Amino acid sequence: MSYRPIRDYGADGMLERAGYEWEESKYSAAANALIFGVLGLIAVLVGLFFVLAGKVLGYLPLILGALVVWQCYAWRKNDSAQKRAFIFTADGGTLAPHGLSGLPNYKPGYIQHADIASIEAHQNEGVLAYAVIILRNGSTIRLADSVTENELQMIVVQLNLALSEMRAYLAGSLKGNVREVVIE
């Protein structure tokens, strides 16, 4: 699993993007790979039994089972994690380049900084936990699914830090741009 804070500064030294990147486990993909892998192994064993008994048709389940096992191994190896990121931008918008658990087709700017009331952690009745953004209107958007409690805590803390940094930076840069007008 890879986790990393995102802080991008422009050529002028101004904070342009702040966020966090993480990976979510695809437990359903792992479960499917396991089920098909076991079925493939059973086919290999049945084929092997028939091949050893001298039956030519035993090669068919042997070869097909071996192909299924190999495909499940490749599937599990390549599809075991989904990269995710949530980024706050200096223009007040947000980015999720890899989509979100609750919004796989996330469009840039769908959520504005000002719309976010909080970023929180929630626990299912099972082992897995998830993170949500709670908007000012009370609606929630799932950020991260299929993460452990420790991973969830890291995601929530890092995103809250990134949002706080961006808000503080924007407040400071706006304050610096306010001109004092003296009327004589």
C-alpha positions in Angstrom: 0.0 0.0 0.0 1.3 3.5 -0.8 0.2 6.6 1.0 1.6 10.1 0.4 0.6 13.7 1.2 0.3 15.9 -1.8 1.5 19.5 -1.7 2.1 21.3 -5.0 3.6 24.8 -5.2 3.6 27.0 -8.2 6.7 28.7 -9.6 5.9 31.8 -7.4 6.0 29.6 -4.3 2.2 29.7 -3.7 0.4 26.6 -2.6 -1.7 25.3 -5.6 -2.8 21.9 -4.4 -3.0 20.0 -1.1 -4.3 16.6 -0.6 -3.6 12.9 0.1 -3.1 9.8 -2.0 -3.9 6.2 -0.8 -4.8 2.8 -2.0 -7.9 0.9 -1.2 -7.9 -2.9 -1.1 -10.3 -4.7 -3.5 -11.5 -7.4 -1.1 -14.3 -8.5 -3.5 -11.7 -9.0 -6.3 -9.5 -11.0 -4.0 -12.5 -13.1 -2.9 -13.5 -13.8 -6.5 -9.9 -14.7 -7.4 -9.8 -17.1 -4.5 -13.1 -18.8 -5.4 -12.1 -19.2 -9.1 -8.6 -20.2 -8.1 -9.9 -23.0 -5.9 -12.3 -24.2 -8.7 -9.3 -24.1 -11.1 -7.3 -26.2 -8.7 -10.1 -28.7 -8.4 -10.2 -29.0 -12.2 -6.4 -29.5 -12.3 -6.7 -32.3 -9.7 -9.6 -34.0 -11.6 -7.7 -33.7 -14.9 -4.5 -35.0 -13.3 -6.5 -38.0 -11.9 -7.8 -38.9 -15.3 -4.5 -38.3 -17.0 -2.8 -40.7 -14.6 -5.6 -43.2 -15.1 -4.7 -43.2 -18.9 -7.7 -41.1 -20.1 -6.9 -38.7 -22.9 -9.9 -36.4 -22.0 -8.2 -35.7 -18.6 -6.0 -33.2 -20.4 -8.9 -30.9 -21.0 -9.8 -30.1 -17.3 -6.0 -30.2 -16.5 -5.2 -27.5 -19.1 -8.3 -25.4 -18.5 -7.9 -25.6 -14.7 -4.2 -24.5 -15.0 -5.2 -21.6 -17.2 -7.9 -20.5 -14.6 -5.4 -20.7 -11.8 -2.8 -18.7 -13.7 -5.4 -16.1 -14.6 -6.6 -15.8 -11.0 -3.0 -15.3 -9.8 -2.5 -12.5 -12.4 -5.9 -11.0 -11.6 -5.2 -11.0 -7.8 -1.7 -9.6 -8.3 -2.7 -6.7 -10.6 -6.1 -5.8 -9.2 -5.6 -6.0 -5.5 -5.7 -2.3 -4.9 -7.3 0.8 -6.3 -5.4 4.1 -6.2 -7.3 7.0 -4.7 -6.5 10.7 -4.1 -8.5 13.7 -2.9 -7.0 17.1 -3.6 -8.0 20.6 -2.5 -7.1 23.3 -5.1 -6.2 27.0 -4.6 -9.3 28.1 -6.6 -11.6 26.6 -3.9 -12.4 23.4 -5.8 -11.4 19.8 -5.4 -10.0 17.0 -7.5 -10.2 13.2 -7.3 -8.2 12.0 -10.3 -8.9 8.3 -9.6 -12.6 8.8 -8.6 -13.9 8.2 -5.1 -15.6 5.1 -3.6 -18.9 6.9 -3.4 -18.4 8.8 -6.7 -16.3 6.7 -9.2 -16.9 9.3 -11.9 -16.0 12.4 -9.8 -15.9 15.6 -11.7 -13.4 18.3 -10.8 -14.9 21.0 -8.6 -18.0 19.0 -7.7 -17.3 19.8 -4.0 -16.0 23.2 -3.0 -14.0 23.9 0.1 -16.7 26.0 1.5 -19.2 23.2 1.2 -17.2 20.8 3.4 -18.4 20.7 7.1 -16.1 17.8 8.1 -14.1 14.8 7.0 -14.8 11.8 9.3 -14.1 8.2 9.9 -16.9 5.6 10.2 -16.7 1.9 11.1 -18.9 -0.8 9.6 -20.1 -3.7 11.8 -17.4 -5.7 10.1 -13.7 -5.2 10.0 -13.6 -2.6 7.3 -13.9 1.2 7.9 -14.6 4.1 5.5 -14.1 7.8 5.3 -16.8 10.3 4.4 -17.0 14.0 3.6 -20.0 15.6 5.4 -21.2 18.6 3.5 -22.8 21.7 5.0 -26.2 20.6 3.7 -25.9 17.4 5.7 -25.3 15.0 2.8 -22.3 12.6 2.8 -19.9 11.4 0.2 -17.8 8.3 0.6 -14.1 9.0 0.2 -12.5 5.7 1.0 -13.8 2.1 1.4 -12.1 -1.1 2.2 -9.4 0.2 4.5 -8.3 -0.8 7.9 -8.8 1.4 11.0 -5.2 2.5 10.9 -5.3 3.4 7.2 -8.6 5.2 7.7 -7.2 7.3 10.6 -4.2 8.2 8.4 -6.5 9.2 5.5 -8.9 11.3 7.6 -6.1 13.1 9.5 -4.1 13.8 6.3 -7.1 15.1 4.4 -8.1 17.3 7.4 -4.6 18.7 7.5 -4.6 19.3 3.8 -7.9 21.2 4.0 -6.8 23.2 7.0 -3.5 24.1 5.2 -5.3 25.2 2.1 -7.9 27.2 3.9 -5.2 28.9 6.0 -3.1 29.6 3.0 -6.1 31.0 1.1 -7.1 33.2 4.0 -3.5 34.5 4.4 -3.1 35.1 0.7 -6.4 37.0 0.5 -5.5 39.0 3.6 -2.2 39.9 1.9 -4.1 41.1 -1.2 -6.5 43.4 0.6 -5.4 47.0 0.0 -5.9 49.7 2.5 -7.9 52.5 1.1 -7.5 55.9 2.7 -10.1 58.5 1.9 -8.9 62.0 2.5 
